[in-house]
Amino acid sequence: MQPLSENLQENYDRLIIESLERGCIWGLRDEDDNWAMVESSINSEIGVIPFWSNQDLASQLCNDDWAVYKPVAIAIEEFLDDWLTGMHEDVLRVGINWNTDLEGQELEPLDVLEEFESELE
């Protein structure tokens, strides 16, 4: 597995391309079906759900406080059709290929949807 880049835009591009190629995107969920979510670094009143372009990258965070989570694949169609619009309605942000220090971009869901759609054209 290729490690994440120091360049956040490269990690974003990688998420788009790899998710489309593989047909899924990865999130972290616990045994009670709760998805991993953290407070936004931009606005503490907004939550961020992180996603990764592959299972290995997601698995790297499943330790310490996050040991309760396991990587779960989400079909890309479901992510684009349901998740992103639902996250927008719930005023949540999308975490993009975060590293083990939980560092990475957090974006508005409709901006992420637009990026996926432009890649699909």
N, C-alpha and C positions, 0 to 999 in steps of 0.2 A: 504494500500500500504506500502510495506517495503521500508524504506528510503535507499538512497545510502550509500555505505560503505565508510569509510575513505581510504580503500585499493583500489587503482585504478585498479589493476588487477582483483579484485573481481567484480568491476563494469563492466569491459570489458567482463568477463566471463558471467555475468548476461545478458548483452546486446545480446550476441551470443545465449545463451540458451533460453531466453524469446522471442526473435524475431523469432527464429525457431519454438518454441512452438505455438506462436500466429499467425505466418504466415505474420507478418508485423513488420516494424520498424517505428519510429515516427520522423518526422522533424517538423520544424516551418516555416509556409509560411504566407505572408501577403495577403491582398485582391488584390494586383496587380500580384500575383503569383511569388513573389520574395521569395526565401528561405533565412532564417536567415543565415548569414555568418559573421564571425569575422576574424580579422587579426591573423595569427599564432603567438604564443608566441615564437616559434623557429626561424621563419624567417618572418619579417614584410611584405615581398613581396608575401607571400602565404596566401590564404584564407582557412578558416576552416568552414565546414558545420557541425554543431552538430546534433547528432541523439540520440534517447533514446529508451529504451526497452519497454516502455509503455506510454500511453497517460498521465497518472497522473504526471509522472516525467517531461515530456515535458511541461505540463501545468504550472508547478511551475515557469517557466521562463517568462511567458506571462504577465509581469507587467512592470511598469516604462518604460524604453526605448524600451522594447520588447513587450509592450501592443498591438502593431500593428499586432503581429503574433498570429496564432492559430495552435494548433497541427494538423498535417495531417499524416494519415497512408500511408505508401508506402508498397506495396506487397513485400514480401521478395524476390520473384523471380525477380521482376523488380529491386530491390536494388542490388542484386547480379549480374544480367545479364547486366544491363544498367548503373546504378548509379556509381558503384565502378570503372568500367573501364572508364567511362566518366570523373569522377573526377580525375582519374590518368592522362588521356590525357590533362585535363585542369589545371593540377598541383595544385590540391586542396587537403586538408587533411580532414580526418574524425574525428570529435569530438565524444568521447565515453561517453554516460551517464553523461554529465556535471551536476554539482550541481548548485544551484542558484547563486553562485559567479562566474559562468562560468569556474570552475576548473574541470579538468579531462584530460584524455589522448587525444592526437591528433596524429593520425597514418596515414601512407601512405595507400591509398585505396587498393592496391593490397595485402598488408599485412593483411588487414581486410578480404578481399576476401579469402585468403588462410586459415585464421582461421575458417571462416564459412565452407569452403569446407572440412577441416579436421574434423570438428564437424559432418558434414553430412555423413562421411564415416563410 
